Amino acid sequence: MASERSAESEIEVLEAIYLDELHLTHDPNSAEPWQVSITLFPSTAEDPESQFVRLTLHLSLPAQYPNSVPKISIQNPRGLSDEKIRSLDHSLRQLAESSVGCPVLYELIEKGKEILTNNNVPYGQCVICLYSFQEVRGKERPHLLSVRGRGRGGGERR
């Protein structure tokens, strides 16, 4: 099948890019022969202390892929509100639907990472000032910087 070879080629490329991050299962007798799963983190130059959000993106590829839309599932989200998860899911589904007939797995993964990077703010309230992190995004929070050990003076408030 041409679509099966196309999916296999795309998956080989993904394996070369994401190495051990990508988890694959293949069952040629299934209605969705390929299952692709990857845990996504925001782009923070590999600094795990700056990664406040994450999720596992699970993609189920139908036998007709890329001529049909992959099934998208977001699992184990951390640090994201329900609203952000719904918005992320909607964005990924729109991308997949607009790309029918073309390989889209790489774009879905990278779009997920981009959205996580743009929303890489702790969810909830600051334990010091009790303001939501989203409410004051972009404003300098000296206590947040100093608590994380990155403020001037090694922990003193500015």
DSSP file with accessible surface (Angstrom, degrees, kcal/mol):
  #  RESIDUE AA STRUCTURE BP1 BP2  ACC     N-H-->O    O-->H-N    N-H-->O    O-->H-N    TCO  KAPPA ALPHA  PHI   PSI    X-CA   Y-CA   Z-CA
    1    1 A M     >        0   0  149      0, 0.0     4,-1.9     0, 0.0     5,-0.2   0.000 360.0 360.0 360.0 134.9    0.0    0.0    0.0
    2    2 A A  H  >  +     0   0   72      1,-0.2     4,-2.2     2,-0.2     5,-0.1   0.893 360.0  51.5 -67.1 -40.2    1.3    3.4   -0.9
    3    3 A S  H  > S+     0   0   19      2,-0.2     4,-2.4     1,-0.2    -1,-0.2   0.887 108.1  52.7 -67.4 -33.7   -0.1    5.1    2.2
    4    4 A E  H  > S+     0   0   33      2,-0.2     4,-2.5     1,-0.2    -1,-0.2   0.926 110.6  47.1 -65.9 -42.1    1.5    2.5    4.4
    5    5 A R  H  X S+     0   0  150     -4,-1.9     4,-2.5     2,-0.2    -2,-0.2   0.889 110.9  52.6 -66.2 -37.2    4.9    3.2    2.8
    6    6 A S  H  X S+     0   0   40     -4,-2.2     4,-2.3     2,-0.2    -2,-0.2   0.929 110.8  46.6 -63.5 -43.9    4.3    6.9    3.2
    7    7 A A  H  X S+     0   0    4     -4,-2.4     4,-2.6    58,-0.3    -2,-0.2   0.916 111.7  51.5 -64.8 -42.5    3.6    6.5    6.9
    8    8 A E  H  X S+     0   0   70     -4,-2.5     4,-2.3     1,-0.2    -2,-0.2   0.915 110.0  49.3 -61.1 -42.3    6.6    4.3    7.3
    9    9 A S  H  X S+     0   0   68     -4,-2.5     4,-1.9     2,-0.2    -1,-0.2   0.921 111.8  48.4 -63.2 -44.4    8.9    6.8    5.6
   10   10 A E  H  X S+     0   0   18     -4,-2.3     4,-2.4     1,-0.2    -2,-0.2   0.913 111.2  50.3 -63.4 -40.4    7.5    9.6    7.8
   11   11 A I  H  X S+     0   0    2     -4,-2.6     4,-2.6     1,-0.2    -2,-0.2   0.896 106.6  55.0 -67.7 -36.5    8.0    7.6   10.9
   12   12 A E  H  X S+     0   0  123     -4,-2.3     4,-1.8     2,-0.2    -1,-0.2   0.913 108.9  48.5 -60.5 -41.4   11.6    6.8   10.0
   13   13 A V  H  X S+     0   0   83     -4,-1.9     4,-2.0     2,-0.2    -2,-0.2   0.930 110.9  50.3 -64.5 -44.1   12.3   10.5    9.7
   14   14 A L  H  X S+     0   0    1     -4,-2.4     4,-3.2     1,-0.2     5,-0.3   0.900 108.0  53.2 -61.6 -40.5   10.7   11.1   13.1
   15   15 A E  H  X S+     0   0   95     -4,-2.6     4,-1.5     1,-0.2    -1,-0.2   0.889 109.0  49.7 -61.8 -37.4   12.8    8.4   14.7
   16   16 A A  H  < S+     0   0   73     -4,-1.8    -1,-0.2    -5,-0.2    -2,-0.2   0.864 117.3  40.8 -69.8 -33.7   15.9   10.1   13.3
   17   17 A I  H  < S+     0   0   82     -4,-2.0    -2,-0.2     1,-0.1    -3,-0.2   0.935 127.1  28.8 -78.5 -49.0   14.9   13.5   14.6
   18   18 A Y  H >< S-     0   0    5     -4,-3.2     3,-2.7     1,-0.2     4,-0.3   0.486  82.1-178.8 -98.6  -4.2   13.5   12.5   18.0
   19   19 A L  G >< S+     0   0  120     -4,-1.5     3,-0.8    -5,-0.3    -1,-0.2  -0.120  72.7   2.0  46.7-117.1   15.6    9.4   18.7
   20   20 A D  G 3  S+     0   0  152      1,-0.2    -1,-0.3     3,-0.0    -5,-0.1   0.523 119.8  76.0 -80.7  -6.2   14.6    7.9   22.1
   21   21 A E  G <  S+     0   0   90     -3,-2.7    18,-0.6    -6,-0.1     2,-0.3   0.789  82.0  80.0 -72.5 -27.2   11.8   10.4   22.8
   22   22 A L  E <   -A   38   0A  15     -3,-0.8     2,-0.5    -4,-0.3    16,-0.2  -0.656  62.7-163.0 -88.4 133.4    9.5    8.7   20.3
   23   23 A H  E     -A   37   0A 115     14,-3.0    14,-2.5    -2,-0.3     2,-0.4  -0.977  14.1-174.7-118.0 126.0    7.5    5.6   21.2
   24   24 A L  E     -A   36   0A  47     -2,-0.5     2,-0.4    12,-0.2    12,-0.2  -0.909  16.4-176.2-123.8 144.8    6.0    3.6   18.4
   25   25 A T  E     -A   35   0A  86     10,-1.9    10,-2.5    -2,-0.4     2,-0.4  -0.990  10.5-165.3-132.9 143.6    3.8    0.6   18.1
   26   26 A H  E     +A   34   0A  77     -2,-0.4     8,-0.2     8,-0.2     3,-0.1  -0.989  16.8 166.9-133.7 124.8    2.9   -1.0   14.8
   27   27 A D    >   -     0   0   82      6,-2.5     3,-2.0    -2,-0.4     5,-0.1  -0.869  15.2-166.5-134.3  97.9    0.1   -3.5   14.2
   28   28 A P  T 3  S+     0   0   86      0, 0.0    -1,-0.1     0, 0.0     6,-0.1   0.716  87.6  57.7 -62.2 -17.3   -0.5   -3.9   10.4
   29   29 A N  T 3  S+     0   0  153      4,-0.1     2,-0.2     3,-0.1    -3,-0.0   0.484  89.6  95.1 -90.5  -2.5   -3.8   -5.7   11.0
   30   30 A S  S <  S-     0   0   44     -3,-2.0     4,-0.1     1,-0.1    -3,-0.0  -0.484  82.5-123.5 -87.4 157.9   -5.3   -2.9   13.0
   31   31 A A  S    S+     0   0   84      1,-0.3    32,-1.7    -2,-0.2    -1,-0.1   0.766 117.9  37.8 -67.4 -25.0   -7.6   -0.1   11.7
   32   32 A E  S    S+     0   0   57     30,-0.2    -1,-0.3     1,-0.1    29,-0.2  -0.774  78.1 179.0-124.1  83.3   -4.9    2.3   13.1
   33   33 A P        +     0   0    4      0, 0.0    -6,-2.5     0, 0.0     2,-0.5   0.767  62.6  54.4 -64.0 -27.8   -1.7    0.4   12.3
   34   34 A W  E     -AB  26  61A  30     27,-1.1    27,-2.9    -8,-0.2     2,-0.5  -0.924  58.6-173.5-113.3 132.8    0.7    3.0   13.7
   35   35 A Q  E     -AB  25  60A  35    -10,-2.5   -10,-1.9    -2,-0.5     2,-0.5  -0.993   9.6-171.8-119.6 122.5    0.6    4.5   17.2
   36   36 A V  E     +AB  24  59A   0     23,-3.2    23,-3.5    -2,-0.5     2,-0.4  -0.962   5.8 176.8-119.0 129.9    3.0    7.3   17.9
   37   37 A S  E     +AB  23  58A  22    -14,-2.5   -14,-3.0    -2,-0.5     2,-0.3  -0.998   4.3 166.2-136.7 136.5    3.6    8.8   21.3
   38   38 A I  E     -AB  22  57A   1     19,-2.0    19,-3.1    -2,-0.4     2,-0.5  -0.986  32.2-129.5-149.9 136.8    6.0   11.5   22.5
   39   39 A T  E     - B   0  56A  44    -18,-0.6     2,-0.4    -2,-0.3    17,-0.3  -0.798  30.6-152.2 -87.6 125.6    6.3   13.5   25.7
   40   40 A L  E     - B   0  55A   0     15,-3.5    15,-1.7    -2,-0.5    70,-0.0  -0.820  15.7-179.1-104.8 140.1    6.5   17.2   24.8
   41   41 A F        -     0   0   74     -2,-0.4    76,-0.2    13,-0.2    13,-0.2  -0.915  35.7 -96.6-126.7 157.0    8.2   19.9   26.9
   42   42 A P        -     0   0    3      0, 0.0     2,-0.8     0, 0.0     4,-0.2  -0.342  46.7 -97.6 -69.6 156.3    8.6   23.6   26.2
   43   43 A S        +     0   0   84     70,-0.4    77,-0.1     1,-0.1     0, 0.0  -0.668  62.7 146.6 -77.0 108.5   11.8   24.8   24.6
   44   44 A T  S >  S-     0   0   26     -2,-0.8     3,-1.3     7,-0.0    -1,-0.1  -0.058  75.5 -93.8-133.7  30.8   13.9   26.0   27.5
   45   45 A A  T 3  S-     0   0   99      1,-0.3    -2,-0.1     3,-0.0     0, 0.0   0.888  80.9 -62.1  55.4  39.4   17.4   25.2   26.3
   46   46 A E  T 3  S+     0   0  170      1,-0.2    -1,-0.3    -4,-0.2     3,-0.1   0.735  96.2 143.9  61.8  24.3   17.1   21.9   28.1
   47   47 A D    X   -     0   0   54     -3,-1.3     3,-1.8     1,-0.2    -1,-0.2  -0.808  31.9-169.0 -94.0  98.7   16.8   23.6   31.5
   48   48 A P  G >  S+     0   0   92      0, 0.0     3,-1.3     0, 0.0    -1,-0.2   0.781  81.8  64.7 -63.4 -23.6   14.3   21.3   33.4
   49   49 A E  G 3  S+     0   0  115      1,-0.3    -2,-0.0    -3,-0.1    -3,-0.0   0.701 102.2  50.3 -71.2 -16.9   13.9   23.8   36.2
   50   50 A S  G <  S+     0   0   24     -3,-1.8     2,-0.9    -6,-0.1    -1,-0.3   0.295  85.8  98.1-101.0   7.2   12.3   26.2   33.7
   51   51 A Q    <   +     0   0   46     -3,-1.3    -1,-0.1    -4,-0.2    70,-0.1  -0.820  37.5 161.5-100.1  99.1    9.9   23.7   32.3
   52   52 A F        +     0   0   67     -2,-0.9     2,-0.3    27,-0.1    71,-0.3   0.571  61.3  44.1 -92.2 -14.2    6.6   24.3   34.0
   53   53 A V        +     0   0    2     69,-0.1     2,-0.3    63,-0.1    26,-0.2  -0.912  57.8 153.9-130.2 157.7    4.3   22.5   31.5
   54   54 A R  E     + C   0  78A 102     24,-1.7    24,-2.9    -2,-0.3     2,-0.3  -0.958   9.2 180.0-169.4 166.2    4.4   19.2   29.6
   55   55 A L  E     -B   40   0A   1    -15,-1.7   -15,-3.5    -2,-0.3     2,-0.5  -0.974  30.0-114.2-163.8 164.0    2.1   16.6   28.0
   56   56 A T  E     -BC  39  75A  14     19,-3.1    19,-3.2    -2,-0.3     2,-0.6  -0.954  26.6-152.7-107.3 123.7    2.2   13.4   26.1
   57   57 A L  E     -BC  38  74A   0    -19,-3.1   -19,-2.0    -2,-0.5     2,-0.5  -0.875  10.6-167.8 -97.5 122.9    1.0   13.6   22.5
   58   58 A H  E     -BC  37  73A  37     15,-3.0    15,-2.5    -2,-0.6     2,-0.5  -0.965   2.7-171.7-115.4 125.0   -0.5   10.4   21.2
   59   59 A L  E     -BC  36  72A   1    -23,-3.5   -23,-3.2    -2,-0.5     2,-0.6  -0.974   6.9-163.7-119.7 124.2   -1.2   10.1   17.5
   60   60 A S  E     -BC  35  71A   6     11,-2.5    11,-2.8    -2,-0.5   -25,-0.2  -0.940  13.6-150.3-107.2 120.6   -3.1    7.1   16.0
   61   61 A L  E     -B   34   0A   2    -27,-2.9   -27,-1.1    -2,-0.6     8,-0.1  -0.803   8.5-138.6 -97.2 120.0   -2.6    6.8   12.3
   62   62 A P    >   -     0   0   20      0, 0.0     3,-2.2     0, 0.0   -30,-0.2  -0.283  30.5-104.9 -67.7 161.2   -5.4    5.3   10.3
   63   63 A A  T 3  S+     0   0   24    -32,-1.7   -56,-0.1     1,-0.3   -31,-0.1   0.801 121.9  55.4 -58.7 -26.0   -4.5    2.9    7.5
   64   64 A Q  T >  S+     0   0  113      5,-0.1     3,-2.4     2,-0.1    -1,-0.3   0.440  88.7 162.0 -87.8  -0.9   -5.4    5.6    5.0
   65   65 A Y  T <   +     0   0    3     -3,-2.2   -58,-0.3     1,-0.3   -59,-0.1  -0.365  58.4  29.7 -59.2 136.5   -3.0    8.1    6.5
   66   66 A P  T 3  S+     0   0    9      0, 0.0    35,-3.7     0, 0.0    36,-0.4  -0.952 121.5  56.1 -90.9   7.3   -1.9   10.7    5.2
   67   67 A N  S <  S+     0   0  109     -3,-2.4     2,-0.3    33,-0.2    -2,-0.3   0.409 113.6  44.6 -82.3   2.9   -5.1   10.8    3.2
   68   68 A S  S    S-     0   0   31     -6,-0.1    33,-0.2    -4,-0.1    29,-0.0  -0.963  98.2 -93.2-139.7 159.9   -7.1   10.8    6.5
   69   69 A V        -     0   0   54     -2,-0.3     2,-0.1    -4,-0.1    -5,-0.1  -0.489  37.2-121.8 -76.6 133.8   -6.6   12.7    9.7
   70   70 A P        -     0   0    4      0, 0.0     2,-0.5     0, 0.0    -9,-0.2  -0.434  29.9-109.8 -68.8 148.0   -4.6   11.1   12.5
   71   71 A K  E     -C   60   0A 121    -11,-2.8   -11,-2.5    -2,-0.1     2,-0.5  -0.708  36.5-151.9 -78.7 128.0   -6.5   10.6   15.8
   72   72 A I  E     +C   59   0A   4     -2,-0.5     2,-0.4   -13,-0.2   -13,-0.2  -0.887  17.8 176.3-109.8 131.9   -5.0   13.1   18.3
   73   73 A S  E     -C   58   0A  39    -15,-2.5   -15,-3.0    -2,-0.5     2,-0.6  -0.999  18.3-152.0-136.2 131.5   -5.0   12.5   22.0
   74   74 A I  E     -C   57   0A  29     -2,-0.4     2,-0.3   -17,-0.2   -17,-0.2  -0.917  24.6-179.5-102.8 122.7   -3.4   14.6   24.8
   75   75 A Q  E     +C   56   0A  75    -19,-3.2   -19,-3.1    -2,-0.6    -2,-0.0  -0.891  52.8   7.4-124.3 151.9   -2.4   12.6   27.8
   76   76 A N  E    S-     0   0A  89     -2,-0.3    -1,-0.2   -21,-0.2     2,-0.1   0.849  72.7-171.9  51.2  46.6   -0.8   13.4   31.2
   77   77 A P  E     -     0   0A  43      0, 0.0     2,-0.4     0, 0.0   -22,-0.2  -0.453   1.0-166.2 -69.1 141.9   -0.9   17.2   30.8
   78   78 A R  E     +C   54   0A 119    -24,-2.9   -24,-1.7    -2,-0.1     3,-0.1  -0.996  63.4   4.8-130.4 132.0    1.0   19.0   33.6
   79   79 A G  S    S+     0   0   31     -2,-0.4     2,-0.4     1,-0.2    42,-0.2   0.590  97.7 114.0  78.9  10.4    0.8   22.7   34.4
   80   80 A L        -     0   0   21    -26,-0.2    -1,-0.2    43,-0.1     2,-0.0  -0.938  62.8-127.0-117.6 138.8   -1.9   23.5   31.9
   81   81 A S     >  -     0   0   17     -2,-0.4     4,-2.3     1,-0.1     5,-0.2  -0.318  31.1-108.5 -72.7 162.4   -5.4   24.6   32.7
   82   82 A D  H  > S+     0   0  113      1,-0.2     4,-2.5     2,-0.2     5,-0.2   0.890 121.6  55.0 -58.9 -37.5   -8.4   22.8   31.1
   83   83 A E  H  > S+     0   0  136      1,-0.2     4,-2.4     2,-0.2    -1,-0.2   0.916 107.9  47.7 -62.8 -43.8   -8.9   25.8   28.8
   84   84 A K  H  > S+     0   0   71      2,-0.2     4,-2.6     1,-0.2    -1,-0.2   0.887 110.8  51.9 -65.6 -37.8   -5.3   25.6   27.6
   85   85 A I  H  X S+     0   0   34     -4,-2.3     4,-2.7     2,-0.2    -2,-0.2   0.935 111.0  47.2 -64.8 -44.4   -5.6   21.9   27.0
   86   86 A R  H  X S+     0   0  157     -4,-2.5     4,-2.6     2,-0.2    -2,-0.2   0.917 112.9  49.3 -62.3 -41.8   -8.8   22.4   24.9
   87   87 A S  H  X S+     0   0   68     -4,-2.4     4,-2.5     2,-0.2    -2,-0.2   0.918 112.0  48.2 -64.2 -42.8   -7.2   25.2   23.0
   88   88 A L  H  X S+     0   0    2     -4,-2.6     4,-2.5     2,-0.2     5,-0.2   0.942 112.1  49.0 -61.8 -47.4   -4.1   23.1   22.3
   89   89 A D  H  X S+     0   0   38     -4,-2.7     4,-2.5     1,-0.2    -2,-0.2   0.926 111.7  49.6 -59.0 -44.7   -6.2   20.1   21.2
   90   90 A H  H  X S+     0   0  110     -4,-2.6     4,-2.5     1,-0.2    -1,-0.2   0.920 110.5  49.8 -62.2 -44.7   -8.3   22.4   18.9
   91   91 A S  H  X S+     0   0   32     -4,-2.5     4,-2.1     1,-0.2    -1,-0.2   0.909 112.1  47.5 -61.8 -42.9   -5.1   23.9   17.3
   92   92 A L  H  X S+     0   0    1     -4,-2.5     4,-2.5     2,-0.2    -1,-0.2   0.906 111.6  50.1 -67.1 -40.3   -3.6   20.5   16.6
   93   93 A R  H  X S+     0   0   91     -4,-2.5     4,-2.7    -5,-0.2     5,-0.2   0.907 109.9  51.0 -65.0 -40.5   -6.8   19.1   15.1
   94   94 A Q  H  X S+     0   0  105     -4,-2.5     4,-2.2     2,-0.2    -1,-0.2   0.923 110.7  48.9 -61.4 -44.7   -7.1   22.2   12.8
   95   95 A L  H  X S+     0   0   42     -4,-2.1     4,-0.7     2,-0.2    -2,-0.2   0.929 112.6  47.9 -60.4 -45.1   -3.6   21.7   11.7
   96   96 A A  H >< S+     0   0    1     -4,-2.5     3,-0.9     1,-0.2    -2,-0.2   0.925 112.6  48.1 -63.5 -43.5   -4.2   18.0   11.0
   97   97 A E  H >< S+     0   0  124     -4,-2.7     3,-0.9     1,-0.2    -1,-0.2   0.860 110.3  51.4 -67.4 -34.4   -7.4   18.6    9.1
   98   98 A S  H 3< S+     0   0   95     -4,-2.2    -1,-0.2     1,-0.2    -2,-0.2   0.600 109.4  52.7 -78.3  -8.9   -5.8   21.3    7.0
   99   99 A S  T X< S+     0   0   27     -3,-0.9     3,-2.4    -4,-0.7    -1,-0.2   0.143  71.2 146.8-112.9  18.2   -3.0   19.0    6.0
  100  100 A V  T <  S+     0   0   73     -3,-0.9   -33,-0.2     1,-0.3   -31,-0.1  -0.313  71.1  27.8 -58.0 133.3   -4.9   16.0    4.8
  101  101 A G  T 3  S+     0   0   38    -35,-3.7    -1,-0.3     1,-0.3   -34,-0.2   0.266 111.6  81.3  97.4 -10.7   -3.0   14.3    2.0
  102  102 A C  S <  S-     0   0   71     -3,-2.4    -1,-0.3   -36,-0.4     2,-0.1  -0.930  92.1 -95.7-124.6 151.0    0.4   15.5    3.3
  103  103 A P        +     0   0   68      0, 0.0     4,-0.1     0, 0.0   -96,-0.0  -0.439  48.2 164.7 -61.1 133.3    2.6   14.2    6.1
  104  104 A V     >  +     0   0    2     -2,-0.1     4,-2.5     2,-0.1     5,-0.2   0.431  40.9  99.0-133.9  -1.9    1.8   16.2    9.2
  105  105 A L  H  > S+     0   0    0      1,-0.2     4,-2.4     2,-0.2     5,-0.2   0.918  87.1  47.8 -61.2 -46.6    3.2   14.3   12.2
  106  106 A Y  H  > S+     0   0   98      1,-0.2     4,-2.8     2,-0.2     5,-0.2   0.931 112.7  49.9 -59.2 -45.1    6.4   16.5   12.5
  107  107 A E  H  > S+     0   0   90      1,-0.2     4,-2.6     2,-0.2    -1,-0.2   0.888 109.8  51.1 -62.7 -38.6    4.3   19.6   12.3
  108  108 A L  H  X S+     0   0    0     -4,-2.5     4,-2.3     2,-0.2    -1,-0.2   0.929 112.1  46.4 -63.9 -45.0    1.9   18.4   15.0
  109  109 A I  H  X S+     0   0    0     -4,-2.4     4,-2.3     2,-0.2    -2,-0.2   0.943 115.8  44.7 -63.0 -47.5    4.8   17.6   17.3
  110  110 A E  H  X S+     0   0   60     -4,-2.8     4,-2.5     2,-0.2    -2,-0.2   0.878 111.5  53.0 -68.6 -35.2    6.5   20.9   16.7
  111  111 A K  H  X S+     0   0   68     -4,-2.6     4,-2.6    -5,-0.2     5,-0.2   0.917 108.7  51.3 -64.4 -41.0    3.2   22.9   17.0
  112  112 A G  H  X S+     0   0    1     -4,-2.3     4,-2.4    -5,-0.2    -2,-0.2   0.936 111.1  47.2 -59.9 -44.4    2.6   21.2   20.3
  113  113 A K  H  X S+     0   0   36     -4,-2.3     4,-2.6     2,-0.2   -70,-0.4   0.907 111.1  52.0 -63.2 -41.5    6.1   22.2   21.5
  114  114 A E  H  X S+     0   0   99     -4,-2.5     4,-2.4     2,-0.2    -2,-0.2   0.931 110.3  47.6 -61.8 -44.2    5.5   25.8   20.3
  115  115 A I  H  X S+     0   0   23     -4,-2.6     4,-1.1     1,-0.2    -1,-0.2   0.914 112.1  50.0 -65.2 -41.2    2.2   26.1   22.2
  116  116 A L  H  < S+     0   0    1     -4,-2.4     3,-0.4    -5,-0.2    -1,-0.2   0.916 109.8  51.1 -62.5 -41.8    3.8   24.7   25.3
  117  117 A T  H >< S+     0   0   43     -4,-2.6     3,-1.2     1,-0.2    -2,-0.2   0.921 110.1  49.3 -61.4 -42.4    6.7   27.1   25.0
  118  118 A N  H 3< S+     0   0   88     -4,-2.4    -1,-0.2     1,-0.3    -2,-0.2   0.699 118.0  40.9 -70.3 -19.1    4.2   30.0   24.7
  119  119 A N  T 3< S+     0   0   31     -4,-1.1     2,-2.4    -3,-0.4    -1,-0.3   0.028  74.3 133.0-115.7  25.3    2.3   28.8   27.7
  120  120 A N    <   +     0   0   27     -3,-1.2    -3,-0.1   -77,-0.1    -4,-0.1  -0.425  36.3 116.9 -81.5  68.5    5.3   27.9   29.9
  121  121 A V  S    S-     0   0   18     -2,-2.4    13,-0.1   -42,-0.2    12,-0.0  -0.995  75.0 -99.7-131.9 136.1    4.0   29.6   33.0
  122  122 A P        -     0   0   26      0, 0.0     2,-0.4     0, 0.0    11,-0.2  -0.295  38.2-127.1 -56.1 140.8    3.1   27.8   36.2
  123  123 A Y  S    S+     0   0  139    -71,-0.3     2,-0.3    10,-0.1   -43,-0.1  -0.768  70.9  24.0 -92.1 134.7   -0.6   27.2   36.6
  124  124 A G  S    S-     0   0   28     -2,-0.4     9,-1.7   -45,-0.1     2,-0.3  -0.777 100.0 -33.6 115.1-157.3   -2.2   28.4   39.8
  125  125 A Q  B     -D  132   0B 128     -2,-0.3     7,-0.2     7,-0.2     2,-0.2  -0.794  54.2-109.3-108.6 148.0   -1.2   31.0   42.3
  126  126 A C     >  -     0   0    5      5,-2.6     4,-1.8    -2,-0.3    -2,-0.0  -0.506  24.3-138.9 -67.5 134.5    2.1   32.2   43.5
  127  127 A V  T  4 S+     0   0  137     -2,-0.2    -1,-0.1     1,-0.2    -2,-0.0   0.658  98.6  46.9 -73.6 -13.3    2.6   31.0   47.1
  128  128 A I  T  4 S+     0   0   82      3,-0.1    -1,-0.2     1,-0.0    -2,-0.0   0.906 130.1  14.0 -92.2 -52.3    4.2   34.4   48.0
  129  129 A C  T  4 S-     0   0   38      2,-0.2    -2,-0.2     0, 0.0     3,-0.1   0.559  89.0-134.1-104.2 -10.2    1.8   37.0   46.6
  130  130 A L     <  +     0   0  108     -4,-1.8     2,-0.3     1,-0.2    -3,-0.1   0.601  59.3 133.9  66.3  14.6   -1.2   34.8   45.8
  131  131 A Y        -     0   0  136      1,-0.1    -5,-2.6    -6,-0.0    -1,-0.2  -0.686  65.6-102.7 -87.4 150.2   -1.6   36.3   42.3
  132  132 A S  B  >  -D  125   0B  23     -2,-0.3     4,-1.0    -7,-0.2    -7,-0.2  -0.459  22.9-132.7 -67.4 140.9   -2.2   34.0   39.3
  133  133 A F  T  4 S+     0   0   26     -9,-1.7     3,-0.4   -11,-0.2     4,-0.2   0.889 107.1  53.8 -63.6 -36.1    1.0   33.6   37.3
  134  134 A Q  T >4 S+     0   0   67    -10,-0.3     3,-1.0     1,-0.2    -1,-0.2   0.862 100.9  60.5 -67.1 -33.5   -1.0   34.2   34.1
  135  135 A E  T 34 S+     0   0  136      1,-0.2    -1,-0.2    -3,-0.2    -2,-0.2   0.828 113.9  33.8 -64.8 -31.7   -2.4   37.5   35.4
  136  136 A V  T >< S+     0   0   22     -4,-1.0     3,-2.3    -3,-0.4    -1,-0.2   0.183  81.4 147.9-112.8  19.6    1.0   39.1   35.8
  137  137 A R  T <  S+     0   0  134     -3,-1.0     3,-0.1     1,-0.3    -3,-0.1  -0.251  70.7  24.0 -57.0 134.1    2.8   37.5   32.8
  138  138 A G  T 3  S+     0   0   82      1,-0.4     2,-0.3     3,-0.0    -1,-0.3   0.137  99.3 106.0  95.2 -20.5    5.3   39.9   31.4
  139  139 A K  S <  S-     0   0  148     -3,-2.3    -1,-0.4     1,-0.1     2,-0.2  -0.701  80.2-107.4 -89.3 146.4    5.7   41.8   34.7
  140  140 A E        -     0   0  122     -2,-0.3    -1,-0.1    -3,-0.1    -3,-0.0  -0.512  28.7-166.7 -74.3 133.0    8.8   41.3   36.7
  141  141 A R    >>  -     0   0   26     -2,-0.2     4,-2.2     1,-0.1     3,-0.6  -0.829   2.2-172.0-119.6  89.3    8.2   39.3   39.9
  142  142 A P  H 3> S+     0   0   34      0, 0.0     4,-3.0     0, 0.0     5,-0.2   0.869  85.0  53.2 -54.9 -38.3   11.4   39.7   42.0
  143  143 A H  H 3> S+     0   0   15      2,-0.2     4,-2.7     1,-0.2     5,-0.2   0.889 107.6  51.3 -67.8 -33.3   10.3   37.1   44.5
  144  144 A L  H <> S+     0   0   50     -3,-0.6     4,-1.8     2,-0.2    -1,-0.2   0.951 113.6  45.1 -65.5 -43.9    9.7   34.5   41.8
  145  145 A L  H  <>S+     0   0   59     -4,-2.2     5,-3.0     1,-0.2     6,-0.8   0.928 116.3  45.0 -64.3 -43.8   13.2   35.2   40.4
  146  146 A S  H ><5S+     0   0   14     -4,-3.0     3,-1.4     4,-0.3    -2,-0.2   0.892 110.0  53.6 -72.6 -34.9   14.8   35.1   43.8
  147  147 A V  H 3<5S+     0   0   98     -4,-2.7    -1,-0.2     1,-0.3    -2,-0.2   0.897 108.8  50.6 -64.1 -35.5   13.0   32.0   45.0
  148  148 A R  T 3<5S-     0   0   76     -4,-1.8    -1,-0.3    -5,-0.2    -2,-0.2   0.473 120.5-114.4 -80.5  -1.8   14.2   30.3   41.8
  149  149 A G  T < 5S+     0   0   56     -3,-1.4    -3,-0.2    -4,-0.1    -2,-0.1   0.723  92.0 101.8  80.9  20.7   17.8   31.5   42.7
  150  150 A R      < +     0   0  116     -5,-3.0    -4,-0.3    -6,-0.2    -5,-0.1   0.403  50.1 103.1-118.8  -0.1   18.1   33.8   39.7
  151  151 A G  S >  S-     0   0   11     -6,-0.8     3,-1.2     1,-0.1     2,-0.1  -0.358  82.6 -87.4 -80.1 164.5   17.4   37.2   41.2
  152  152 A R  G >  S+     0   0  175      1,-0.2     3,-0.6     2,-0.1     4,-0.4  -0.431 113.4  31.2 -65.4 143.9   20.1   39.7   41.9
  153  153 A G  G 3  S-     0   0   54      1,-0.2    -1,-0.2     2,-0.1     3,-0.2   0.614 118.5 -91.2  84.3   6.9   21.6   39.4   45.4
  154  154 A G  G <  S-     0   0   70     -3,-1.2    -1,-0.2     1,-0.2    -2,-0.1   0.691 105.6 -11.3  66.3  22.5   21.2   35.6   45.5
  155  155 A G  S <  S+     0   0   41     -3,-0.6     2,-0.2     1,-0.4    -1,-0.2   0.376 101.1 120.7 137.7  -5.8   17.7   35.6   47.1
  156  156 A E        -     0   0  140     -4,-0.4    -1,-0.4    -3,-0.2     2,-0.2  -0.615  65.9-111.0 -84.1 149.7   17.1   39.2   48.3
  157  157 A R              0   0  168     -2,-0.2    -1,-0.1    -3,-0.1   -14,-0.0  -0.531 360.0 360.0 -76.6 145.6   14.2   41.1   46.9
  158  158 A R              0   0  115     -2,-0.2   -15,-0.1     0, 0.0    -1,-0.1  -0.593 360.0 360.0 -90.0 360.0   15.0   43.9   44.6
